[in-house]
Amino acid sequence: MVPWAGQKRLPEADALLLHARALYKASLCPCGCGFPRADTLDPDADGCVEIDDSAVCVVRAALDEWSAEKKDRPPGVLPLPVFDEKSLRISRARSARRVAGADGADHAEEQ
């Protein structure tokens, strides 16, 4: 239930926030890339975009892998990623230990 239920109109602050969000969304490129419309639709910007493929989204990678394995999936199946936060915490702790170990080795060589 919304906090302004039963009232004839939104509180002013909420109305302003909704209007600001609508203006922001209207300022974005219609393709969904998330960049400003003024930059992406500017003919002078042609050739000014490079792709940085160094970042890997593990969720997108898992979805792509799943899709490749399930080529004959039934229509309407919507794959919903489930993030295992416990595994993530363990992986981060292991990475932190490896980095700390590498830093310790670097300091030992300096002395």
Backbone bond lengths (Angstrom), bond angles and torsions (degrees), N, CA, C in turn:
res aa  C-N    CA-C-N  psi(-1)  N-CA   C-N-CA  omega(-1)  CA-C   N-CA-C  phi
1 M - - - 1.456 - - 1.525 108.70 -
2 V 1.306 116.35 138.95 1.461 121.02 -179.24 1.521 110.05 -82.81
3 P 1.347 117.38 148.42 1.463 120.11 -176.00 1.519 114.18 -65.44
4 W 1.338 118.39 -19.62 1.464 120.10 -178.26 1.532 112.43 -100.72
5 A 1.357 116.60 16.15 1.466 120.14 -179.69 1.524 109.90 -56.15
6 G 1.295 115.31 137.13 1.454 120.70 178.99 1.521 112.78 90.89
7 Q 1.306 117.72 -13.10 1.461 121.01 177.19 1.523 108.80 -91.25
8 K 1.317 115.88 155.02 1.461 119.54 -177.43 1.514 112.99 -75.07
9 R 1.329 117.96 -25.03 1.453 119.88 179.68 1.526 110.13 -149.39
10 L 1.321 114.60 166.82 1.459 120.75 -179.69 1.523 110.80 -67.64
11 P 1.314 116.92 150.09 1.462 118.16 169.59 1.533 108.62 -59.17
12 E 1.316 117.02 151.94 1.460 121.57 -173.16 1.524 112.55 -57.63
13 A 1.322 118.09 -43.83 1.463 120.73 -178.93 1.523 110.97 -61.67
14 D 1.331 117.37 -41.55 1.462 120.84 179.30 1.529 110.96 -66.41
15 A 1.318 116.09 -40.85 1.462 119.89 178.93 1.523 110.48 -63.36
16 L 1.334 117.19 -40.41 1.461 121.00 178.67 1.526 111.00 -66.26
17 L 1.323 117.44 -39.88 1.460 120.58 178.06 1.531 111.30 -64.33
18 L 1.320 116.93 -42.73 1.465 120.32 178.00 1.530 110.94 -63.71
19 H 1.320 116.30 -39.71 1.461 120.18 178.71 1.531 110.26 -66.03
20 A 1.336 117.34 -42.86 1.464 121.65 179.00 1.521 110.46 -62.19
21 R 1.320 116.88 -40.61 1.472 120.28 178.96 1.532 110.58 -65.17
22 A 1.313 116.52 -40.63 1.464 120.19 178.97 1.536 110.58 -64.20
23 L 1.334 116.99 -40.33 1.464 120.34 177.65 1.533 110.73 -64.81
24 Y 1.330 115.86 -41.92 1.460 120.23 179.53 1.531 110.68 -62.19
25 K 1.336 116.75 -48.39 1.467 120.40 -179.66 1.524 110.93 -61.69
26 A 1.325 117.00 -36.95 1.467 120.74 179.39 1.530 111.27 -68.95
27 S 1.333 117.53 -21.54 1.464 120.64 -178.87 1.526 112.37 -84.43
28 L 1.328 117.49 -6.28 1.458 121.13 -177.71 1.530 111.20 -91.07
29 C 1.319 115.02 157.21 1.462 121.71 179.00 1.531 109.95 -60.04
30 P 1.328 117.73 136.71 1.463 120.24 -178.23 1.525 114.51 -68.71
31 C 1.351 118.42 -12.91 1.469 119.26 -178.85 1.521 112.08 -76.57
32 G 1.340 117.28 -15.88 1.458 119.93 179.60 1.515 114.01 96.58
33 C 1.337 118.56 8.06 1.465 121.15 -178.42 1.526 112.31 -71.14
34 G 1.330 117.32 -21.73 1.455 120.81 177.98 1.519 114.45 93.51
35 F 1.326 117.44 -3.37 1.456 120.53 178.74 1.527 109.81 -88.62
36 P 1.344 116.89 159.08 1.464 120.04 -178.54 1.533 112.23 -63.39
37 R 1.312 115.58 136.94 1.463 123.48 179.64 1.531 110.68 -56.44
38 A 1.336 117.15 -39.47 1.466 120.84 -177.71 1.531 111.35 -61.24
39 D 1.322 117.95 -31.46 1.465 121.03 179.29 1.522 111.86 -85.44
40 T 1.318 116.85 -45.20 1.468 119.71 -172.29 1.522 113.50 -72.83
41 L 1.317 117.85 -28.32 1.456 120.57 -178.87 1.525 112.54 -98.01
42 D 1.320 116.98 4.64 1.458 122.22 179.06 1.526 109.68 -79.92
43 P 1.328 118.29 118.77 1.471 119.82 -179.82 1.531 112.92 -58.06
44 D 1.334 117.64 -27.85 1.466 120.55 178.99 1.530 112.03 -68.92
45 A 1.314 117.11 -16.79 1.462 120.68 -179.10 1.528 112.51 -83.62
46 D 1.325 116.73 -5.80 1.470 120.26 -179.80 1.529 109.60 -59.96
47 G 1.306 116.78 126.00 1.455 122.39 -178.99 1.513 113.98 88.50
48 C 1.325 117.78 1.50 1.466 121.63 -177.93 1.526 112.93 -98.15
49 V 1.307 117.17 6.50 1.460 120.24 -176.54 1.524 109.56 -113.27
50 E 1.315 115.25 131.13 1.454 121.47 174.16 1.521 107.99 -118.64
51 I 1.295 116.06 156.12 1.462 120.89 179.58 1.529 108.78 -103.85
52 D 1.316 116.05 125.42 1.461 121.85 174.85 1.520 106.51 -101.56
53 D 1.319 116.84 107.82 1.465 120.38 -178.03 1.525 112.60 -101.29
54 S 1.342 116.77 23.49 1.455 119.45 -178.87 1.536 112.43 -80.40
55 A 1.319 117.20 -21.58 1.464 120.23 179.42 1.526 109.25 -88.31
56 V 1.320 115.76 134.75 1.460 120.85 178.95 1.530 108.44 -121.98
57 C 1.309 115.56 120.10 1.458 120.90 175.23 1.527 107.24 -83.35
58 V 1.318 116.54 115.77 1.461 119.45 -176.57 1.527 111.77 -67.74
59 V 1.318 117.10 -28.26 1.467 120.22 178.07 1.535 109.50 -70.11
60 R 1.348 117.34 -46.28 1.461 120.55 178.14 1.524 109.90 -62.60
61 A 1.341 117.22 -39.57 1.467 120.59 179.01 1.528 110.48 -62.05
62 A 1.334 117.15 -42.91 1.466 120.80 179.02 1.530 110.56 -65.15
63 L 1.336 117.05 -40.62 1.464 120.19 178.46 1.525 111.26 -64.86
64 D 1.341 117.03 -42.78 1.463 120.58 178.62 1.527 111.14 -62.65
65 E 1.333 115.63 -42.21 1.467 120.41 179.04 1.527 110.37 -63.64
66 W 1.330 116.49 -44.61 1.464 121.29 179.64 1.528 109.76 -61.61
67 S 1.336 116.97 -44.99 1.469 120.93 -179.25 1.521 111.61 -62.01
68 A 1.333 116.83 -38.36 1.466 120.38 179.44 1.525 111.08 -65.55
69 E 1.336 116.33 -35.68 1.471 120.54 -179.66 1.527 112.05 -76.74
70 K 1.320 117.81 -28.28 1.469 122.46 -173.52 1.517 111.33 -109.06
71 K 1.308 116.99 52.05 1.470 120.21 -177.25 1.529 112.61 -61.37
72 D 1.317 117.98 -29.70 1.469 120.77 -177.86 1.529 111.39 -106.74
73 R 1.315 116.54 38.85 1.475 120.12 179.96 1.523 109.52 -70.90
74 P 1.316 116.30 151.66 1.473 120.08 179.79 1.532 110.75 -64.60
75 P 1.315 118.23 149.09 1.461 121.45 178.68 1.531 110.89 -60.11
76 G 1.285 115.18 142.90 1.457 120.62 176.40 1.509 115.33 88.66
77 V 1.328 117.65 -4.96 1.472 119.52 179.06 1.522 108.01 -70.65
78 L 1.318 116.03 123.82 1.451 122.34 -179.09 1.529 108.43 -110.21
79 P 1.330 117.37 106.19 1.465 118.96 -179.90 1.525 110.87 -71.10
80 L 1.306 116.56 120.10 1.459 121.73 179.08 1.525 109.05 -109.43
81 P 1.316 117.80 113.77 1.468 119.83 179.55 1.525 110.81 -66.04
82 V 1.304 115.98 137.62 1.464 121.84 175.64 1.518 106.33 -116.35
83 F 1.317 115.75 115.34 1.455 121.35 -175.27 1.527 109.17 -85.52
84 D 1.304 117.21 123.50 1.462 122.74 178.83 1.528 108.37 -88.29
85 E 1.331 116.49 95.34 1.460 121.37 -174.67 1.527 112.22 -67.02
86 K 1.325 117.63 -31.77 1.463 120.07 179.17 1.535 109.77 -64.96
87 S 1.320 117.20 -45.02 1.467 120.39 177.54 1.517 111.06 -62.05
88 L 1.328 117.17 -37.69 1.457 120.85 178.65 1.529 110.61 -63.66
89 R 1.329 117.43 -44.88 1.470 120.36 178.71 1.523 110.92 -60.77
90 I 1.334 116.68 -41.18 1.468 120.81 179.51 1.532 109.65 -64.89
91 S 1.325 117.69 -45.50 1.471 120.99 179.30 1.516 111.30 -61.31
92 R 1.327 116.74 -42.00 1.472 119.95 179.33 1.524 110.89 -65.05
93 A 1.322 116.74 -40.33 1.466 119.83 178.84 1.527 110.34 -63.75
94 R 1.328 117.42 -42.08 1.465 120.78 178.24 1.519 111.02 -63.45
95 S 1.329 117.19 -42.47 1.463 120.79 178.71 1.519 110.74 -63.32
96 A 1.331 116.38 -41.75 1.465 120.07 179.38 1.524 110.37 -63.05
97 R 1.338 117.61 -39.47 1.465 120.35 178.00 1.523 111.07 -65.53
98 R 1.342 116.44 -40.58 1.475 119.80 178.60 1.524 110.49 -62.94
99 V 1.336 116.65 -43.60 1.458 120.66 179.89 1.520 109.80 -65.71
100 A 1.320 116.84 -43.36 1.460 120.30 178.89 1.522 110.24 -63.09
101 G 1.307 117.44 -39.28 1.460 121.58 177.34 1.514 111.25 -65.04
102 A 1.324 117.15 -40.80 1.467 121.28 178.63 1.519 110.03 -66.98
103 D 1.333 117.66 -40.26 1.458 120.79 177.83 1.524 110.31 -64.40
104 G 1.312 116.51 -39.35 1.474 120.40 177.90 1.513 111.43 -63.70
105 A 1.320 116.82 -39.33 1.458 120.83 178.34 1.521 110.40 -67.16
106 D 1.328 117.81 -37.65 1.450 121.95 178.39 1.530 111.05 -64.83
107 H 1.335 116.47 -41.17 1.455 120.84 179.17 1.520 110.97 -68.07
108 A 1.313 117.40 -36.10 1.456 120.74 179.60 1.520 111.16 -65.88
109 E 1.348 117.61 -36.09 1.463 121.33 178.67 1.501 111.85 -69.28
110 E 1.361 116.49 -32.15 1.465 120.79 -178.59 1.519 111.69 -70.53
111 Q 1.333 117.80 -29.43 1.465 120.88 -174.74 1.477 113.20 -82.09
